[in-house]
Amino acid sequence: MTKKVVLKVGFHGEKGRKHVLKAVSEVEGINEVAVDVEKGTLTVIGNVDAVCIVNRLRKCGHTVEIDSVGPPPKPPEKPVQPNKEPEKKPDTPPPPFCHPCPPPSPYPSPCYYEYERDPCSIM
């Protein structure tokens, strides 16, 4: 079962953050990890046991407290918009100055590309 675990971890600065991330990333079943340096919290989302994460961080020398364990946050739902069909414009005749297109010619037009090419000497 996927859950969200929030831990208070004692670390300082960027080096401590990297050390915490490296230690936690070795635990199996983690989907997402986020570290807030200002608050000193580590948020883990996945199919993991909070006690396993705490033990792993304590082995690395960090002080850890479990802040909360609960269900993961639900993804934000996009508002469902009803299918709006574009307004159909009434068929209007072409403007009076437009001339009708000539009918297609029954004879094929010559292809100039064939005449510019050199014949292949192999075939």
C-alpha angles and dihedrals in degrees: 000000000000116000142168118242121191116194132184106224128187108229136128130220134333095313092056091047091054091048092052093047092049092050095047096043090066091065113097123237099037117139101175136010127191129179124198108198095187094054095032093232134139119204118198124185120190147072097306139121115247091219091058091054092047092050091049093051093045090053087056091054103258127132109236136186126181108238100178143342121197148121117314118261114270115245113253112267118233113229111254111237119201114244106264115200114214114251111263115232116218114255108263124194117244117271115277094250094058113104119215116255117257116252115263116268116251089218120076116242115245115261109226092192092071092055095049095054121091114235115253113257094206098059 
